[in-house]
């Protein structure tokens, strides 16, 4: 990942603003750096069994702002503690429709400091098939590593 992208996230994390405002800035920064159509940040509550949207950047609010951890592509990312990259969501039975024209989606789990537990996710959608190549996936996974503190800091 280019160094400048990492610095942008670090500077956002350092700002003294509320958690939602910070999350909105993070989502927008990721969306603009990758030229993505939609980016959402989600809290994962394993004990409560829910995934909840914190903030998003894109044309529409999330269709499923709160949903069970057992649903959608997110369920696989949480269960496996690994990125789920689907190049054609129309061919994936686990996909929860968010935007009607989404063709590709990538869900990147954010792990706690020990790497044992998923505490959040970065959800990125595109209207292009196979939109997320290995370079894009590596960038988003680096974002998830940099942002782990956002979920654990309590801001």
C-alpha positions, 0 to 999 in steps of 0.5 A: 500500500502506498505510504500516503494512504496509511498516513491519511488514516493515521491523521484521521485517527489522531483527530479529536472528534466523535466516533461516528464523525471519525468513522465517516472520515475513515469511510470517505478516505478509503472510498476516495483512495480506492475510487470505490462506489461504497464503503461501510464500517461496521461494529461486530458484537459476537456476544450479541450476535449482531453487526451494526453500521457505524458509518458509510460513504457512497450514494445510499445508506446501507440496506441492512444497517444492523443484521445477525452475524450469521448473515451475508458475506460478512458471516463468512468473514467473521467465522473465518477471520479472513477477507471475503472477496466476491467478484460476482455477487449474483453468483453467491447465495450468501450475498445480502443485496445492499445496492441493486447495481452492486456486482462485486463486494469485499468484506475485510474483518478487523481483528482485535490486537491479539488477532483472535476476535473480529471486532469490526469490518470494512465493507466495500462494494463496486458496480464492476464485476471482479473489481477487487484484485489482489492489490486492492485486497492488500490495500484494504487489509492494511487499512483494517490493520491500521484501524484496529485501534479505532475499534478498541480505543472506545472513541 
